Amino acid sequence: MPPDELAESLARLDDYWRQVLPRMPTTRAFFSDNDDLQSVRMIDFGGSPQAAPELDHSFFLQMSARPRFQALGRACLGEAIAQSSGTGSETEGSLALFNKPAGKSGETPPHQDNHYFCLDPPNCMTIWVTLDPITAETGALRYLPYSHTEGPCRPHTASYNLGFSQKLVEYSEADRAKEVVLDSLMPGDAVVHHCQIVHRAEENTADISSGKMRRAFGVVFKGVSARIDEVAHAKHIQSIKEQGLPGGGAAREDLEERGDAKL
């Protein structure tokens, strides 16, 4: 992301933090501590109009429509990008914010996004745009190379982790030894990954008094050929309900539009 766009994004996000985040429904923003806005773990920007209908939310709702993102999405997917209408406006793709606040984040367990998305064929991708430095201290990203070519998703089980309700049943030391570790990403850098690649992230071990956050935008694109696997989706929703996590009672069409939330 160019420096001017990054600066504007951070300024807009500061305003959002003050004006919208305190009013977001609990199915659209998750916190480690509900009394601390700085402990936010995930924001689904699709819920913004519902939270603050009097404000203009086009900056975030239309971010995925920017030509730079669209061109990259089409090139990676090899087909047109499916529209997402859950934001209240027809856009190609969706946007969420993921955060690891210092001392309040925990690790992101090894998982595959398509276990949440339930798409067949799994033609879906995420553009991960960093807003804060991603280091070994704040929570490095770890990917298992070529795991997206293995076929169906590996077996998952409940993780009871806010924002990432599922994890791999088994993730061996051999898998960990093969990981590609990204621990020197700077604000504005971007990483693209396929929805079936196995990945995880460390917790933010910075001292809680530092106030260090590890924020990133996740821009999710699915190809027009991708469809919800109804059987897999039903099993996933049942797991959310059994864990008592936010989103367990949400409508199927709502969850389809915000699969990037990793419920």
Protein Blocks (a to p, Z undefined) as FASTA:
>chain_A
ZZklmmmmmmmmmmmmmmmmmmpcfkloccfblkbmklpfbdcfklmmmmmmmbccklmm
mmmmpmklmmmmmmmnopacdddfknopacedddddddddehilopaddddfklmnopac
fbdcdddddfbdcdfknopadddehklmnopadddddekighiabccfbdcfklmmmpcc
dfbbcehiacdddfkbccdddddfbdfklopacdddddddddfkbccdfklmmmmmmmmm
mnopghjlpcfklmmmmmmnoZZ
